Amino acid sequence: MLTAVAVLIGGGLVFLGWKMTSGEGDEPSAPIEKGSAEESAATSTSENYSPKSDTLISKTDDTSVSNPSEAGTTEAQLDEILRDTEQPNHVVAQKLLAIAADRSSSKQIRTDALTHGLDLIDPQNYQENAIQPILLNPNAPRELQQIVWDDLADHEDPELLETTARNLSETEGHPLQEEAAEWIEDFGTDEGE
């Protein structure tokens, strides 16, 4: 009798363990193959593996999103956009700049998307897709704002540069407010005043 009770309890524990590791309880999890990405990630002490997004998330990267299911654009998705030869450059640039403005993506993805997007953007869409959502947005990361500011300074549109500098200098608390005011003092025209 005691043996039967022990077998029943042991069997119940095995069943509970199987149900907990299988996710939905329908089928047991497949074993991790030796040498696979899952095995590497499962044994790694410095990275977490997210099978939903098929990405590795570094524990030390403070710019990554804590919940991979809520993560923004991944590096693979960014590469896919950059390799798309069927879309015109301005469309690719708009997609890249939208990623740069998306707070759910990591800072590194946003920076990469921004630099590529600025290389491809056409002058007609520059203000709408780069300046408005990133440079003039006081909540955008300062590093991204600085990239757009530097790019704008190299642009061949002095009127847009001065107008943007004046907007920045008048925006209380903007990270580039002081730099824009200095630019106006050094290079601005009297027409804007």
C-alpha positions as CSV (number, residue, x, y, z in Angstrom):
1,M,0.0,0.0,0.0
2,L,2.8,2.4,0.9
3,T,4.5,1.6,-2.4
4,A,1.3,2.4,-4.4
5,V,1.0,5.8,-2.6
6,A,4.6,6.6,-3.4
7,V,4.1,5.7,-7.0
8,L,1.0,7.8,-7.2
9,I,2.7,10.8,-5.6
10,G,5.8,10.4,-7.8
11,G,3.6,10.1,-10.9
12,G,1.7,13.2,-9.9
13,L,4.9,15.2,-9.5
14,V,6.2,14.1,-12.9
15,F,2.9,15.0,-14.5
16,L,2.9,18.5,-12.8
17,G,6.5,19.1,-13.9
18,W,5.6,18.1,-17.4
19,K,2.6,20.4,-17.4
20,M,4.6,23.4,-16.1
21,T,7.4,23.1,-18.6
22,S,5.2,22.5,-21.7
23,G,3.6,25.9,-21.7
24,E,0.0,25.1,-22.5
25,G,-0.1,21.6,-21.1
26,D,-0.9,20.0,-24.4
27,E,2.5,18.7,-25.4
28,P,5.8,18.4,-23.6
29,S,8.5,20.8,-24.7
30,A,10.9,19.6,-27.3
31,P,14.3,18.8,-26.0
32,I,17.0,21.5,-26.7
33,E,19.4,20.2,-29.3
34,K,23.1,20.4,-28.5
35,G,24.8,23.3,-30.4
36,S,21.5,25.1,-31.1
37,A,20.8,28.8,-30.4
38,E,18.4,27.7,-27.7
39,E,21.1,25.6,-26.0
40,S,23.6,28.4,-26.2
41,A,21.1,31.0,-24.8
42,A,19.9,28.6,-22.1
43,T,23.4,28.1,-20.8
44,S,24.6,31.7,-21.3
45,T,25.0,33.7,-18.1
46,S,25.1,37.1,-19.8
47,E,22.2,36.9,-22.3
48,N,18.5,36.0,-22.3
49,Y,17.0,34.3,-25.4
50,S,13.6,35.3,-26.5
51,P,12.1,32.5,-28.8
52,K,9.2,34.8,-29.7
53,S,11.3,37.4,-31.3
54,D,14.3,35.1,-32.0
55,T,16.7,37.6,-30.5
56,L,19.2,37.7,-27.8
57,I,18.7,40.4,-25.2
58,S,21.8,41.4,-23.2
59,K,21.2,41.8,-19.4
60,T,23.7,44.6,-19.3
61,D,22.1,46.6,-22.1
62,D,20.0,49.2,-20.3
63,T,18.6,50.4,-23.7
64,S,16.8,47.1,-24.4
65,V,13.2,46.6,-23.7
66,S,12.5,44.5,-20.7
67,N,9.7,42.5,-22.2
68,P,10.7,41.1,-25.6
69,S,7.1,40.7,-26.7
70,E,6.7,44.5,-26.4
71,A,10.1,45.2,-28.1
72,G,10.2,47.5,-31.1
73,T,12.1,46.9,-34.2
74,T,14.8,44.3,-34.1
75,E,18.2,44.4,-35.9
76,A,16.9,41.7,-38.3
77,Q,13.9,43.8,-39.2
78,L,16.1,46.9,-39.6
79,D,18.4,44.9,-41.9
80,E,15.4,43.7,-43.9
81,I,14.3,47.3,-44.5
82,L,17.8,48.4,-45.5
83,R,18.1,45.5,-48.0
84,D,14.7,46.3,-49.6
85,T,15.7,47.3,-53.2
86,E,12.1,47.4,-54.4
87,Q,11.1,50.5,-52.4
88,P,12.3,54.0,-53.5
89,N,14.9,55.6,-51.2
90,H,12.4,58.2,-49.8
91,V,10.0,55.4,-48.7
92,V,12.9,53.4,-47.0
93,A,14.0,56.7,-45.4
94,Q,10.6,57.3,-44.0
95,K,10.4,53.8,-42.5
96,L,13.8,54.2,-41.0
97,L,13.1,57.6,-39.5
98,A,9.8,56.3,-38.1
99,I,11.8,53.6,-36.3
100,A,14.2,56.3,-35.0
101,A,11.2,58.1,-33.5
102,D,9.8,54.9,-32.0
103,R,10.5,54.7,-28.3
104,S,9.8,51.0,-28.1
105,S,13.0,50.2,-30.1
106,S,16.4,50.1,-28.4
107,K,18.6,53.2,-28.6
108,Q,21.1,51.4,-30.8
109,I,18.4,50.4,-33.3
110,R,17.1,53.9,-33.3
111,T,20.5,55.4,-33.8
112,D,21.3,53.0,-36.7
113,A,17.9,53.7,-38.3
114,L,18.4,57.4,-37.9
115,T,21.8,57.6,-39.5
116,H,20.7,55.5,-42.5
117,G,17.4,57.4,-42.8
118,L,19.1,60.7,-42.9
119,D,21.4,59.5,-45.7
120,L,18.4,58.5,-47.8
121,I,15.8,61.2,-47.0
122,D,14.8,63.6,-49.7
123,P,14.7,67.3,-49.0
124,Q,10.9,67.6,-49.3
125,N,10.4,65.1,-46.4
126,Y,13.3,66.2,-44.2
127,Q,11.4,68.5,-41.9
128,E,8.4,66.3,-41.5
129,N,10.3,63.0,-41.0
130,A,13.5,64.0,-39.2
131,I,13.2,67.5,-37.7
132,Q,9.6,67.4,-36.3
133,P,9.5,63.9,-34.7
134,I,13.1,63.8,-33.4
135,L,14.9,67.1,-33.3
136,L,12.1,69.3,-32.1
137,N,10.7,66.6,-29.8
138,P,12.1,67.5,-26.3
139,N,11.4,64.0,-25.1
140,A,13.6,62.3,-27.8
141,P,17.0,61.1,-26.7
142,R,19.6,63.9,-26.8
143,E,21.9,61.7,-28.8
144,L,19.4,61.3,-31.6
145,Q,18.6,65.0,-31.5
146,Q,22.3,65.8,-31.8
147,I,22.6,63.5,-34.9
148,V,19.8,65.4,-36.6
149,W,21.1,68.8,-35.6
150,D,24.5,68.0,-36.9
151,D,23.0,66.6,-40.1
152,L,20.9,69.7,-40.5
153,A,23.9,71.9,-40.1
154,D,25.5,70.1,-43.0
155,H,22.4,70.4,-45.1
156,E,22.2,72.9,-47.9
157,D,19.1,74.7,-46.6
158,P,20.2,77.6,-44.5
159,E,16.7,78.9,-44.1
160,L,15.5,75.6,-42.6
161,L,18.5,75.5,-40.3
162,E,17.9,79.0,-39.0
163,T,14.1,78.4,-38.6
164,T,14.8,75.2,-36.7
165,A,17.5,76.8,-34.6
166,R,15.1,79.6,-33.6
167,N,12.4,77.0,-32.7
168,L,14.9,75.1,-30.6
169,S,16.2,78.2,-28.8
170,E,12.6,79.2,-27.9
171,T,11.7,75.8,-26.5
172,E,12.2,75.9,-22.8
173,G,14.0,72.9,-21.4
174,H,15.0,71.5,-24.8
175,P,18.4,69.7,-24.5
176,L,19.7,71.7,-27.5
177,Q,18.1,75.1,-26.6
178,E,21.5,76.6,-25.5
179,E,23.4,75.2,-28.5
180,A,20.7,76.6,-30.9
181,A,20.8,80.0,-29.3
182,E,24.6,80.1,-29.6
183,W,24.2,79.1,-33.3
184,I,21.8,82.0,-33.9
185,E,24.1,84.4,-32.1
186,D,27.0,83.3,-34.3
187,F,25.4,82.6,-37.7
188,G,21.8,83.8,-37.6
189,T,20.5,86.6,-39.8
190,D,18.6,89.7,-38.7
191,E,15.6,88.6,-40.8
192,G,14.5,86.0,-38.3
193,E,14.2,88.6,-35.4
